[in-house]
Amino acid sequence: MNIFVNPQRSEWNDLCRRGGNDNAAVLDIVTGILENVKTNGDSAIRELAARIDGVELDDLRVSQAEISEAAASISAELKEAIDQAIANIEAFHAAQLPKEITVETMQGVTCIQRPVPIDSVGLYIPGGTAPLFSTVLMLGIPARIAGCRRVIMCTPCGKDGKVSPAVVYAASCCGITEVYKVGGAQAVAAMAYGTESIPRVNKIFGPGNRFVTMAKQIVSTQGTAIDMPAGPSEVMVLADSSANPEFVAADFLSQCEHGRDSQAIAVCDSVELAEAIAAATEAQAARLQRAEFVNESLSASRIVVLNDRKEMIEFANQYAAEHLIISLADPYEALAGITAAGSVFLGNYSPESAGDYASGTNHTLPTAGWAASLSGVNTESFMRRMTIQEITPAGIAALAPTIVTMARAEGLDAHANAVIVRMDSLNAK
């Protein structure tokens, strides 16, 4: 893992670059998968499962018997942990429910903004090397709180044709009964276009690899909304002499174990601290089960030394991390300067893994620099805001001159006439 000491600003773009991806190749593969599923439905899903995942699927939907079996196989300890996580996530997300707004903009003109749930949503839960049942909670709970009428879930299954019991159990805890055994870009396609077994939804949520992210971006141009481009995971840690190098290393590695294309960056204020973090990272990495993923991810990770605290914050804003840990003296002072981050963790005892599982915040967050312009998933992500207006006869009379003047200035006589005919009717009385 490389250490960069006081790099020039001209070098910052390169240091903020994520791991290289062959997007052209990914685009070709994903486009083919989307078209295949759109044209061939369930048969395409089964063919892709056999070819990509090596699994022969009969029923695509997880059965009630499988749901009951999953619940029976979960330990009491894990159930208790899930219950605690649910309580915290529910508390934080219930507080986010938006309120209806009613404003009389002028006498006789009432404007309303009403939050309403999205009718049908699809949740994508990554599987593969690490079935993320925690993501089920992060998506299923706010969907339920928002009041979405139909919530379906797609997630990969193993070669035995079964979905991870923890994923199935977490879904049942969230009231999700429609769970389908499909992963990757083909899952996104199924939820965007619909198949014989899997219904089309209005909006797709959930993180995934670059194929899933590309698929979501493509279908978002074809009439299906998405939460955000949420790809390979990443973390940045800002650290000074008040930080514990062992803690920083642990946070570094908690992201690196997500996958080969994950990335971690530490920004610290001295070479001594950088070297201590590097040494602690190497020592801890050697003890991890997922060493293969960690080592490959570390090859795209780095430590940057910037002696000036202001520059550290500016560098963090330029990177716009999915997860930003501020292990600095007076972290709230540093937080005041942060304008681009998905989720922020303050102080030495706020590990990123707390947000991943159970503190209450959502872990479905923008990656790849999207945190500079997009929010993470929240309760309002599962809702839309509908505006309503009511205008009385007195109100239209007061507003008519403004509307007619503006409409005629734009050359839209029919718009003006829609007001004029009403005024003629009122004047005739």
N, C-alpha and C positions, 0 to 999 in steps of 0.2 A: 504494500500500500504506500503510495507516494505522498510525501510531505512537500507542500509548496509554501515557501517563506516570502511574505510580503510581495505577492505578485502584482505587477502593474495592472492598472484598470483595463488596459488593452488585452490582458490575458483572462479577464473575468468571464467573458462569454464562453471560452473553451472550458474553463473550470466548472461552469454551470451546465455544461452539456450533459444530457443523459446518455445512457448506453446506446451505442449505435444499433439501429434497426434497419433492415432492408425493407422499407415500406412499400417499394414497388412490388417485391415478391409477395409480401403479405397481402397487398391489395388484390393481386391476381388470384391468389388462393381463396380469399374471402369472397370475392365477387363470384367465383365459381360455385362456392358453397351456397351463397344466398340464392343464386338463380336456380340451383338444383332443388333446394327445399321449396322455393316458391312454386316451381313447376311440378315437382313430384311428391310433395308433402311427406306423409309418414314413411313411404318407401325410401325416400332420400335419407331421412333420419336414421332408419335401420341400416341402410347401406353404409353411411358414414360412420355409424357406431361400430360396425364390423370392421371397416377398413382402418379407421383411425384409432379406435379404442380397443379393438379386438374382442368385442362383446356382441353376442347375438341377442337381440331384444324381441320379445313377443309383445307384451303389453308395455306401452311407454309410460303409463301412469303408475305411480306407487299405489299398491292396493291397501285397503283397510287392514288386511291381515299383516302386511309389512309394517304399517304404522304401529299396530299393537305390539308386534314383535320388537320393533325398535324401542318402544317405551319400556318394555320388560327388560331389555338388555342394558339399559343405562344405569350406572351405579347411583346409589343414593347420594354419594358425595358430589357427583357431577350434577345431579338434579338440583341439589341445594345451591350449587354455584350458579347454575342457570337461573334459578329463581331469584337470587340476589341481583344478578345482572339485569334481569327483566324489571325488577322493581326500580332500579336506578335509571335505566333507559326510559321506562314509562314516565317516571317523575319529571325528567328533563324534557322529554318530547311532548308531554301533555301541556307543559307550561308554554310551549311554542304555538299552540292553537291560535290562529289569528281571529280577530274580532271583526264583526261587520261595521262598516263606516257609513254614516248617513250625514250628508251635508246639504243644507239649503243654500245654494250658491248665490241665489238672489230670490226675492219674493216670488213664490209660485213655481220655482224650479228646484226640484229635489233630486240629488244624485246619490246613489248608493253603490258601495263596493261590497260584494258578498263573497266570502270564501266558500267554495264548494269542493267536495272531494272528486278526484278523478275516478271515473266509473270503474275502469278495469286496468290493473297494473300487473306487470310481469317482473318477477325477481330472478336475477341470475346469481347463483351461488357457486363460486369456484370450487372445484374438487381436485382431481388429480393428485398431486403429491401431498396436499394438506386440505382435507375437506373443512371448509370454514363455517362451522355451525354458528359461530358468533355473528357472521354476516347475516344469517337468517334473522337474528334478533334485531340487528341494526336496520333492517329493511321491513321486516314483518310488523314490528311494534308501531313505528310511525304510520304505516299503511292502515293498521287497525284504528289507531287514534284519529287519523284523518277521516275515516269513515268510508274508505274505498269499498264499493259493492262486491267486486270480485278481485281476488288476489291469487295469482298462480305462481308457481315456482319451478324453475328448470335448474337441474344440477347433474353433473356427470355421475355415472355409477361405476362400480368396479367390474372386473372381468366376470364376476359371479352374477352380474345383472342386478346387484343391490346397491342402493344408496347408503352412504354412511348413516348408521343408526342415530348418531348425535345430530346430524343434519335433519333427519326425518322427525326426531323428537322435538327439536327446537321449532320446526315448522308447526307441529301440532300445538305447541305452547302458544304460538302466535295466532292460532285459529286457521292456519293454512292447511287445507285438505287436498288441494289440487297440486300434486308434486309430480313432475315429469322427469324421466331418466334421460336427459339429453344435455350435453355440455357444448362448449365452444361456440364458434360462429353459427353453427347449425341451430343452437338453442335460441340465439338472437333472431335468426331468420324465422323460426317457428312462431315466436311470440309476435314478430312484426307482421308476418303474412297470414298466420294461421295454417293449420293442417287439419286432416280428418280428426285427429285426437286432441290437438293443442289449440286453444282458442287464441285469436288475435287480441292484442291488448292495446290500450291507448298510450301507455308509457312503459319503458323498460328501465329497470334499475339494476345496479350491481357492478362490482369491479370484475376485472378479468385480465387475461394476458393480452398481448398486442393483437391477436386475431379477434378476440371478443371486442376489444376497444374499436378496432377498425370496422367490424360488423355494425356496432352501435352507431358509429358516425355515419356510415352509409345509409342505414335505415332511417336515421333522423332526417335525411333529405327526402324521404319517400312517404312521409305522413305519420311516422311513429315517433313520439317524443322520447328523449332519453334524459337520464339524470345529469350526466356529464361524461366526458372522456375520462374514465378511471382505469388507468393501466398499471404497469409495474410499480410496486410500492417504493417509497423513498422516505428518508429522514435526514434532517440537518440538525446538528447540535452546536449551539453557541456556548463556549466554555471559557472560563478564566480561572484564576488561582483558587476561587471558591468552589470549583467543581471537583468531583471525585473521578479520577481517570477510570477507575473500575466501573463506575456507573455509566460514564460516557461510552465505554467499550461495550457494555452490555446492551445499551440502547442501539448502538451501531449494529451489533450482530442480530438484534431482534428483527431488524428490517432485512438484513442480508439473507436470513434464512427463509424469507418468503419465496424467493426464486432466483434463478440465475441472472435475471435482468433487473433485479432490485438494486437500489443504490443508497449509499450512506455517505454523508459529508460532515466532517467536524470542522468548525471554524474556531480557532483559539488564539490567545494573545501572546503565546511564547513558544519557542522551539522546545523548551523543556517539557511543557505540558503536551505538546504534539507527540513527542517521543514517548512519553508515559502512556498516552492513549493508544499509540500504535503497539507498544509492548503488551499492554493489557488486552488489546483486541486479539493479538496473535495467541496469547496464552489461553484466553477464554474460547477462541475458535477451535482450538485443538480438542476441547472437551465436548463439543456439540455433536449431536447425532446427525444433523444435516450438513456435515462438513463440505460435501460436494457442492451444494448450492451456495453455502457461505463463501467458500474460497473463490468461486467464479464471480459472485456478486462483489466481493472485496476488490477484485481486479478493476472494477469500474468505480470504486469508491476512493475517497481521498481525504487528506487533512490539509487545511489551509491555515496559515499563520498570518494574522493581521494584527499589528500592534495597537492600532487605533480602534476603540470601541465603536465609534461612529461608522467606520468603514466596515466593521463586522456586521452591523445592522443593515447597511446599504447592500452588502454582498448577499445577506439573507433575503432581502426584498427582491434582488435581481434573480435569485434562484427560485423563489416562490415555492417553498417546500410543501409537500403534502403534510408532513409532520415536522413541526419545528419545536425543538426542546431548548429552552433558555436556561442554561446552568451558569448564570452570571450573578455576581453580587448585585442586589437590587434589581431583580428580574422585571418588576413592574415598570421601572424606569425604561428598561430596554424595550419592553412590550409597547410602550407609547410610540416608539418609532417604527414598529412593524406594520406594514401595509399589505403584505402578500404572504399568506400562509393558509393552509387548509385547517389545521388544528394546532394550537399552541399549548405547550406543557411547561409550566413554570417551576423552577427550583430543582433541587437535587432529588426530591422524593416524589416527583411526578413522572414516572416512566411512561413512555409511549404505549406500552402494553396495557396500561390502565385504561386508556381510551379505546384500545382495540377490543377490550372485553367488557368492562363492568363499571367504569366511573359514571357513565350516563351519557356522555357525548357520543356522536355518531362516528364510526370509523370509515364510512364510505365517503372518500374525499377526492378532490381534484389532484391529479398528478401532472408530471411533465410540464410544469410551469403554468398550468391552468388555474392554480390557486391565486394568481394575480388578478383574475377576473371572474372566477366562479366560486360559489359556496359549496360546502359539503352537503350531503343529504340531511334534511331535517323534515319536520312534520309538514311544513308548507310545500315541500317538494312533491307531496302526494295530493296537493290541492291546486286549484286554479282560482283566480279572482274574476268574478263576473260583475260587470257594472250594470246598473239599473237606473232608469230615470223616469220621473213623472213630472209633467208640466201642466199646470192648470191654465184655464183660459186667460187669466190675468198674467200668468207667467209667460205664455207665448206672445201676448201682446207687448210685454216689456222687452222680450228678447228678439222679436221679429226684425226690427231695423238692423240689428247687428248681423243676424243670419243672412238676410237678403243682401245687404251690402257686401258681405264676404263672398257669398255664393256668386253674385254677379261679377265680382272682381276676378274670380277664378274661371268665369265663363261657363258656369254650371247653372243654367236657367231653371232646370227641373228641380234642383235643390231649393232655389229661391221660391219656385212656384208651390212647393210643398208647404211653405209657410204662408204664402199669399192667399191660397185657397181657404186656409183656415181663418185668416184675418177677414176675408170677404164674408165668410159665413158668420163670424162674430159680429161684424158691422151691420149685417142685414137684419139682425135680431132687434 
